[in-house]
C-alpha cells in the first residue's frame, strides 16, 4: 500500500504539469475553433463559386460534423462534471465513506482521485481535438472528390414506390380471392368438374401469386427506402465500388462513407487514450461506492503520443504534433 501511495505521489508532478498545459490547450482549442469557423466561411464561399451544388453540400456536411463534435464534447463534459460533483457531495455525507476515507486505503483513493480528475478531463479534451482533426481531414477530402463521384453516390429514385406495390397487391388479393371463391362455388352448385373451370381457376390463382410477389417485393423496397439503400443497376454498382476503393487508396479511408465522429486510429502510441479516460472516469465516480484496494486503482500516466507519419493526413499530423508539444 505504501508503494502504491509513492506511485501516486511520483506521478503527481507529471499530472500537474499536464493539467497546467491543459488550460493552454483549451485556449488553443478555442482559437483553433475560431479559425475553423472563419475557414468554414471562406471554404463555403469558395465552394459555392468554384464547385457544383452537390460538392458544396458535402463540404457543408463536413463542417457541420465539426460543430456536432464540439457540441457533443461540451455536453458530455457538463454531464461528467455534474456526475462527479453530485457523486462527491453524496459520498461526503455518508458515514461509511467518511469512515473509509480515514483508512490508509481511503486516503490513497482520495489522493489518486484528486490527480485522476484533471487527467481524465485532459484526455477528454485531447480526444475532442483528435476528432476535430479527423473531421477536418474528412471534410477536406470530400472537397477534393470529383463531382462525378458525388453524383454516383446520390440516392437514386425508386421508380415504382412501395406504396403503389401495396395497393396493387391488395387489389389482386381481393380480385383473386373473389374469383377463386366464386369459381369454386359455381362449380359446386352446377356440379361442374374442376377441369371445367380450369381457366377461371388458374386466373384467380395467378392473381393471388402475383399479389404475394408484390407484397414481398414491396416489403423489401420499404425496408430499402427506410435504410437509404439505393437502387442501382449492375454497371453503376461496379463503378461505385471501384471509386470507393480508389478513395480508400488515396485517403486511407472513404470520405463519402465514414460515420460521424470517425477516427482512423487512436492518437496514443501504446494504448487507446479514450478507453483509458473512460476507465479513469468510472473509478472516479464509482470508487467510493466500491471501496477499491490501492492495487485496483488505474495507474495515472499520460499516454505517449503517436509520431506523425507522412502516410497520415496533414490535419491528423498537425494534431499529433500539437499533442507532442503539450506533453
C-alpha positions as CSV (number, residue, x, y, z in Angstrom):
1,X,0.0,0.0,0.0
2,X,2.9,2.4,0.7
3,X,4.3,1.6,-2.7
4,X,1.0,2.5,-4.3
5,X,1.0,5.8,-2.4
6,X,4.5,6.5,-3.6
7,X,3.4,5.7,-7.1
8,X,0.6,8.3,-6.9
9,X,3.0,10.9,-5.4
10,X,5.6,10.2,-8.1
11,X,3.1,10.7,-10.9
12,X,1.6,13.8,-9.3
13,X,4.2,16.2,-10.7
14,X,3.7,15.0,-14.2
15,X,-0.1,15.1,-14.0
16,X,0.0,18.6,-12.5
17,X,2.2,19.8,-15.4
18,X,-0.2,18.2,-17.9
19,X,-3.1,19.8,-16.1
20,X,-1.4,23.2,-16.4
21,X,-0.8,22.6,-20.1
22,X,-4.5,21.6,-20.5
23,X,-5.6,25.1,-19.8
24,X,-3.3,26.4,-22.5
25,X,-4.5,23.6,-24.8
26,X,-8.1,24.7,-24.1
27,X,-7.2,28.2,-25.2
28,X,-5.6,26.9,-28.3
29,X,-8.6,24.8,-29.0
30,X,-10.9,27.9,-28.7
31,X,-8.6,29.8,-31.0
32,X,-8.5,26.9,-33.5
33,X,-12.3,26.7,-33.3
34,X,-12.5,30.4,-34.2
35,X,-10.0,29.8,-37.1
36,X,-12.1,26.8,-38.2
37,X,-15.2,28.9,-38.2
38,X,-13.5,31.6,-40.3
39,X,-12.1,28.9,-42.6
40,X,-15.6,27.4,-42.9
41,X,-16.9,30.7,-44.2
42,X,-14.1,31.0,-46.7
43,X,-14.3,27.4,-47.8
44,X,-18.0,27.5,-48.2
45,X,-17.8,30.8,-50.2
46,X,-15.1,29.2,-52.4
47,X,-17.1,26.1,-52.8
48,X,-20.2,28.0,-53.9
49,X,-18.2,29.8,-56.6
50,X,-15.9,27.0,-57.8
51,X,-17.8,23.8,-57.3
52,X,-21.2,22.3,-58.0
53,X,-24.1,22.4,-55.6
54,X,-23.5,18.7,-54.8
55,X,-19.9,19.2,-53.8
56,X,-20.9,22.2,-51.7
57,X,-23.4,20.1,-49.8
58,X,-20.6,17.6,-48.9
59,X,-18.4,20.4,-47.7
60,X,-21.2,21.9,-45.5
61,X,-21.7,18.4,-44.1
62,X,-18.1,18.2,-43.1
63,X,-18.1,21.4,-41.2
64,X,-21.5,20.5,-39.6
65,X,-19.8,17.4,-38.3
66,X,-17.1,19.6,-36.7
67,X,-19.7,21.6,-34.9
68,X,-21.6,18.5,-33.8
69,X,-18.4,17.1,-32.3
70,X,-17.8,20.3,-30.4
71,X,-21.3,20.4,-29.1
72,X,-21.2,16.7,-28.1
73,X,-18.0,17.2,-26.2
74,X,-19.4,20.2,-24.3
75,X,-22.5,18.3,-23.4
76,X,-20.5,15.2,-22.3
77,X,-18.1,17.4,-20.2
78,X,-21.0,19.1,-18.5
79,X,-22.7,15.7,-17.7
80,X,-19.5,14.2,-16.4
81,X,-18.7,17.3,-14.2
82,X,-22.2,17.2,-12.8
83,X,-21.9,13.4,-12.1
84,X,-18.6,13.9,-10.3
85,X,-19.9,16.8,-8.3
86,X,-23.1,15.0,-7.2
87,X,-21.2,11.8,-6.5
88,X,-18.6,13.6,-4.3
89,X,-21.3,15.6,-2.5
90,X,-23.3,12.4,-1.7
91,X,-20.2,10.5,-0.7
92,X,-19.0,13.2,1.7
93,X,-22.3,12.9,3.6
94,X,-22.3,9.1,4.0
95,X,-21.0,7.8,7.3
96,X,-19.5,4.7,5.6
97,X,-17.4,6.7,3.2
98,X,-16.4,9.2,5.9
99,X,-15.0,6.4,7.9
100,X,-13.4,4.6,5.0
101,X,-11.6,7.7,3.8
102,X,-9.7,7.9,7.1
103,X,-8.2,4.5,6.4
104,X,-4.9,4.1,4.5
105,X,-6.8,2.7,1.5
106,X,-9.3,5.6,1.6
107,X,-6.5,8.2,1.8
108,X,-4.8,6.7,-1.1
109,X,-8.0,6.7,-3.1
110,X,-8.7,10.4,-2.4
111,X,-5.1,11.3,-3.3
112,X,-5.5,9.2,-6.5
113,X,-8.9,10.8,-7.4
114,X,-7.5,14.4,-7.0
115,X,-5.0,13.6,-9.7
116,X,-7.2,11.4,-11.8
117,X,-9.9,14.1,-12.4
118,X,-7.7,16.6,-14.2
119,X,-6.0,13.8,-16.1
120,X,-9.3,12.3,-17.3
121,X,-10.6,15.8,-18.4
122,X,-7.4,16.5,-20.2
123,X,-7.7,13.2,-22.1
124,X,-11.3,14.0,-23.0
125,X,-10.2,17.4,-24.4
126,X,-7.5,15.8,-26.5
127,X,-9.9,13.2,-27.8
128,X,-12.2,16.1,-28.9
129,X,-9.2,17.8,-30.6
130,X,-8.5,14.4,-32.3
131,X,-12.0,14.1,-33.6
132,X,-12.0,17.6,-34.9
133,X,-8.7,17.0,-36.8
134,X,-10.3,13.9,-38.4
135,X,-13.5,15.8,-39.2
136,X,-11.4,18.5,-40.9
137,X,-9.4,15.9,-42.8
138,X,-12.7,14.2,-43.9
139,X,-14.2,17.5,-45.0
140,X,-11.1,18.5,-47.0
141,X,-11.0,15.0,-48.6
142,X,-14.7,15.3,-49.5
143,X,-13.9,18.7,-51.1
144,X,-11.4,17.1,-53.4
145,X,-13.8,14.3,-54.6
146,X,-14.9,14.7,-58.2
147,X,-18.4,15.9,-59.0
148,X,-19.0,12.7,-60.9
149,X,-18.2,10.5,-57.8
150,X,-20.6,12.7,-55.8
151,X,-23.3,12.2,-58.4
152,X,-22.8,8.4,-58.3
153,X,-23.3,8.5,-54.5
154,X,-26.6,10.3,-54.7
155,X,-29.7,8.3,-53.7
156,X,-31.4,7.1,-56.8
157,X,-35.2,7.5,-57.1
158,X,-37.1,4.3,-56.8
159,X,-39.2,4.2,-60.0
160,X,-42.0,2.1,-58.5
161,X,-42.8,3.2,-55.0
162,X,-43.6,0.6,-52.3
163,X,-47.0,2.2,-51.7
164,X,-48.1,1.5,-55.2
165,X,-47.0,-2.1,-54.9
166,X,-49.0,-2.4,-51.7
167,X,-52.2,-1.0,-53.4
168,X,-51.7,-3.3,-56.4
169,X,-51.2,-6.3,-54.1
170,X,-54.4,-5.6,-52.1
171,X,-56.4,-5.2,-55.3
172,X,-55.1,-8.5,-56.7
173,X,-55.7,-10.3,-53.4
174,X,-59.3,-9.1,-53.5
175,X,-59.9,-10.0,-57.1
176,X,-58.0,-13.3,-56.9
177,X,-59.8,-14.3,-53.7
178,X,-63.2,-13.3,-55.0
179,X,-62.5,-15.1,-58.3
180,X,-61.4,-18.3,-56.5
181,X,-64.4,-18.4,-54.2
182,X,-67.0,-17.7,-57.0
183,X,-65.3,-20.2,-59.3
184,X,-65.3,-23.0,-56.8
185,X,-68.8,-22.1,-55.5
186,X,-70.2,-22.0,-59.1
187,X,-68.6,-25.4,-59.9
188,X,-70.1,-26.9,-56.8
189,X,-73.6,-25.6,-57.5
190,X,-73.6,-26.6,-61.1
191,X,-71.7,-29.9,-60.4
192,X,-69.1,-29.0,-62.9
193,X,-65.7,-30.7,-62.5
194,X,-62.6,-28.7,-61.6
195,X,-61.3,-29.2,-65.2
196,X,-64.4,-27.5,-66.5
197,X,-63.5,-24.3,-64.6
198,X,-59.7,-24.6,-65.1
199,X,-59.4,-21.3,-66.9
200,X,-61.0,-19.0,-64.3
201,X,-59.4,-21.0,-61.5
202,X,-55.9,-20.6,-62.9
203,X,-56.6,-16.9,-63.5
204,X,-57.6,-16.5,-59.8
205,X,-54.6,-18.4,-58.6
206,X,-52.3,-16.3,-60.8
207,X,-53.7,-13.1,-59.3
208,X,-53.1,-14.5,-55.8
209,X,-49.5,-15.5,-56.8
210,X,-48.8,-12.0,-58.2
211,X,-50.3,-10.4,-55.1
212,X,-47.9,-12.4,-52.9
213,X,-45.0,-11.4,-55.0
214,X,-45.9,-7.7,-54.9
215,X,-46.3,-8.0,-51.1
216,X,-42.9,-9.5,-50.6
217,X,-41.2,-7.2,-53.1
218,X,-43.0,-4.1,-51.6
219,X,-41.9,-5.0,-48.1
220,X,-38.3,-5.3,-49.3
221,X,-38.5,-2.0,-51.1
222,X,-39.9,-0.3,-48.0
223,X,-37.0,-1.6,-46.0
224,X,-34.5,-0.3,-48.5
225,X,-36.2,3.1,-48.7
226,X,-36.1,3.4,-44.9
227,X,-32.5,2.4,-44.7
228,X,-31.4,4.6,-47.6
229,X,-30.3,1.7,-49.8
230,X,-30.2,3.0,-53.4
231,X,-31.4,1.2,-56.5
232,X,-28.5,0.8,-58.9
233,X,-28.0,-1.3,-61.9
234,X,-25.1,-3.8,-62.0
235,X,-22.9,-1.5,-64.0
236,X,-23.3,1.5,-61.6
237,X,-22.7,-0.7,-58.6
238,X,-19.4,-1.8,-60.1
239,X,-18.4,1.8,-60.8
240,X,-19.3,3.0,-57.3
241,X,-17.4,0.1,-55.7
242,X,-14.3,0.9,-57.9
243,X,-14.4,4.6,-57.0
244,X,-14.8,3.8,-53.3
245,X,-11.7,1.6,-53.5
246,X,-9.8,4.4,-55.2
247,X,-10.8,6.8,-52.5
248,X,-9.6,4.4,-49.8
249,X,-6.2,4.0,-51.6
250,X,-5.9,7.8,-51.9
251,X,-7.0,9.0,-48.5
252,X,-6.7,5.9,-46.3
253,X,-10.5,5.9,-45.8
254,X,-13.6,6.7,-47.9
255,X,-14.6,10.2,-47.0
256,X,-18.1,9.6,-48.5
257,X,-18.8,6.6,-46.4
258,X,-17.4,7.3,-42.9
259,X,-19.8,7.8,-39.9
260,X,-19.9,10.9,-37.8
261,X,-17.1,11.1,-35.2
262,X,-14.9,8.7,-37.3
263,X,-11.2,8.5,-36.3
264,X,-9.0,6.2,-38.3
265,X,-6.9,5.2,-35.3
266,X,-6.1,6.4,-31.7
267,X,-3.6,9.1,-31.0
268,X,-1.9,7.1,-28.2
269,X,1.2,5.2,-29.3
270,X,0.8,2.3,-26.9
271,X,-2.9,2.2,-25.9
272,X,-6.2,3.9,-26.6
273,X,-6.4,7.1,-24.5
274,X,-10.2,7.4,-24.9
275,X,-10.8,3.9,-23.4
276,X,-8.3,4.8,-20.6
277,X,-10.2,8.0,-19.9
278,X,-13.4,6.0,-19.6
279,X,-11.7,3.7,-17.1
280,X,-10.5,6.6,-15.0
281,X,-13.9,8.4,-15.0
282,X,-15.7,5.2,-14.0
283,X,-13.4,4.8,-11.0
284,X,-13.6,8.5,-10.1
285,X,-17.4,8.2,-9.9
286,X,-17.9,4.7,-8.6
287,X,-14.7,4.2,-6.5
288,X,-16.1,5.5,-3.2
289,X,-19.1,3.1,-3.5
290,X,-17.0,0.1,-4.2
291,X,-14.1,1.0,-1.8
292,X,-11.3,-0.2,-4.1
293,X,-8.0,-1.5,-2.9
294,X,-5.0,0.6,-3.9
295,X,-3.8,-2.0,-6.4
296,X,-7.2,-1.8,-8.1
297,X,-6.7,1.9,-9.0
298,X,-5.6,2.5,-12.6
299,X,-2.1,3.9,-12.9
300,X,-2.0,7.6,-13.6
301,X,0.1,8.1,-16.7
302,X,0.0,10.4,-19.8
303,X,-0.2,8.3,-22.9
304,X,2.7,8.6,-25.3
305,X,1.7,10.4,-28.5
306,X,1.9,8.6,-31.8
307,X,4.6,10.1,-34.0
308,X,3.4,12.0,-37.1
309,X,3.8,10.0,-40.3
310,X,3.9,11.1,-44.0
311,X,1.2,8.5,-44.7
312,X,-1.2,10.3,-42.4
313,X,-3.4,13.2,-43.5
314,X,-1.9,16.6,-42.9
315,X,-4.7,17.6,-40.4
316,X,-4.0,14.4,-38.4
317,X,-0.3,15.1,-38.3
318,X,-0.9,18.6,-37.2
319,X,-2.9,17.4,-34.2
320,X,-0.2,14.8,-33.3
321,X,2.5,17.5,-33.4
322,X,0.3,19.7,-31.2
323,X,-0.1,16.9,-28.7
324,X,3.6,16.3,-28.6
325,X,4.2,19.9,-27.8
326,X,1.7,19.8,-25.0
327,X,3.2,16.6,-23.4
